[in-house]
């Protein structure tokens, strides 16, 4: 049994917790000491180390105080896990955390219990196995008392604390030198905050959902301490595991995983004094987690334990190209300063439509913010046009070509190639373009002719400008015709207009900043030029788009649930992030079959405040679907609130669908009764009354907004 002398608390601590036991001094309390306050609730816990160390017999011990978020003392902690590791400096550079296992201790009250509850909010814990008796020969390292040591106490509170109940585990660490000197050698490379940019809580990151107990603590240091060298490293240490997990996302086109700087920094800081250590490339195992198999150079199995500095410049390979792309992305900025609509007409597929000619003026500035003196040499400069923002836009939904393929204006809004048009300089950095109102008779094209359906003349439209340039590896502009240059997108921008000119914005639902937390700065998805998720994507991904995704379109077979698998933005994004789209779950040929990294129930991860309003959604256009890949396919309608809610709650099945229908919704209903103009479904009476019960306030409460 260990010597209990090592748990003798400092005088200040004894005073804090001991004087309160004294009786009244007979005065009004001015000179008295407030009694300790014990917690009966807790949202979070905090652990403060009081004493810690390793004695001459190699017994490892620590004492600590436990409080809640109100600094109230927490009693009754039933058990802890007590971990120990050390930080070694490697011969070839860099560091390695080396584990010495852990002991799980319960406060049984027995004399030999390794956890003691002092019943005053303080505790003591020890590992009964001497570190001097621990054989780590097979791990390739030994205990070294001269190295920085780390203790970590895992507070096992998720299973429940007396009176308080369940609170998420915490695993705070204490790093120290046995000599008493300050710790100067650290391994602070990536921060928990970096992980939380994408993961709601990293204690759940390994699981498929958040409806279960967490995997220990929401703390990257805890992950690195448990999954250190020699500890739970059968599948690799934490850096190996993290690279491997994220590389799997890289292969499914999650853009941020192609950028090491999504997680890493490339310069040391006060918060991360070792942030740039990874650029040394001393850990070949970490490199091999990505650079393996088809992605590995032919090194064989005798690869040295270091890559950087020996053969490879890690910064040149992994940082310079990313920084070059980021620099190029801001090389030019574009603003729509004028949009004038002139009524026109057009004919397509034998149908006559009212259209509008759109005259645009763009102002283009360089990276310093100064107007450019001449039109930049864009690889692509395009304008996407869509009309009737209040209904989330309209298109030639039912335009069907021979064989059953939908026409280009049935699955895309107008996309005009500005860099192939006549351009007129009208001021400093300002350039004018005119997009014809005539409809291209070629139904495989969508380059002109913004249709203004009858009755929507007072609506407003959107214009999104998307562009790309060609650059070299240094991020410098190259001729647009260069074959050996890199194509890089600039930042898309969206403006709104009506028949009188520029207009106020459509309501905002998500933010580019929120999307960028996971997807990376303006580098989203699979559409090369388009990257304004706030507004641009919905101009094509609107309720009127009846085309299926590429998988089922290629198969020429409708998905089982055409509503859940709709490409309209509010349905598509919800179902895609939840992993519920059928294309993601095919036994053979599944695409985008990645796991959403955050809590799917946390709507605020994407939505901006005040954006979840069913009464606004009910004003949108009907979701149009079709049941077959044929010229005579039937088109059907689903009401917008029902479709949007179904995209997240389809597990409710037929009972939920019946509930929606009983409150005015329709699901895959015939288009009989809809107002149709040519190939456009202009209007259908929407009787949904969902928002009567599911008000904005109730949605905010139920969705934790």
Protein Blocks (a to p, Z undefined) as FASTA:
>chain_A
ZZfklmpccfklmmmmmmmmpccehiaolmmccdddddfbdfbdcdddfbgcddfkopac
dddddddfkopacehiabdcdddddddddfkgpjddddebjaddddehpaklcbdcehno
pacdddfbdfklpccklnopacdfkbccdddddddfknopehklpaddddddddddfklp
acfbdcdfbcfklmmmmmmblklmmpmbfcbcdehiadfklmmmmmgghiaplnopfklm
mmmmmmmmmmnopaklmpmklmmccbdcfklmmlmmmmnopamklmmmmmgcjlbccebj
mbcfbfghjlpcfklmmmmmmmmmmmmmmmpccddfbdcdddddddeehiacdddddddd
dddddfkopacfbdcddfbdcddddehjlnnpaadfklccehiiacfklmbccdddfklc
ccddfbehiacddddfbdcfblkbcfeoiaddehilmmccdddddddddddfkopacdfk
lmkbccdddddddddddfkbccdddddfbdfklmmmmnoghighjbfklccfklmmmmmm
pfklmbdcfklmmnopacfblmlmpcbfklmmmmmmnopafklmcfghpahiaccfbdfk
lmklmmcghiacfklmmmmccddddfbdcfkbccddddfklmmmmmmmmmnmmmlmmmmm
mnopaehiafehiacehjacfbacdfbfklmmmgfklmmmmnoZZ
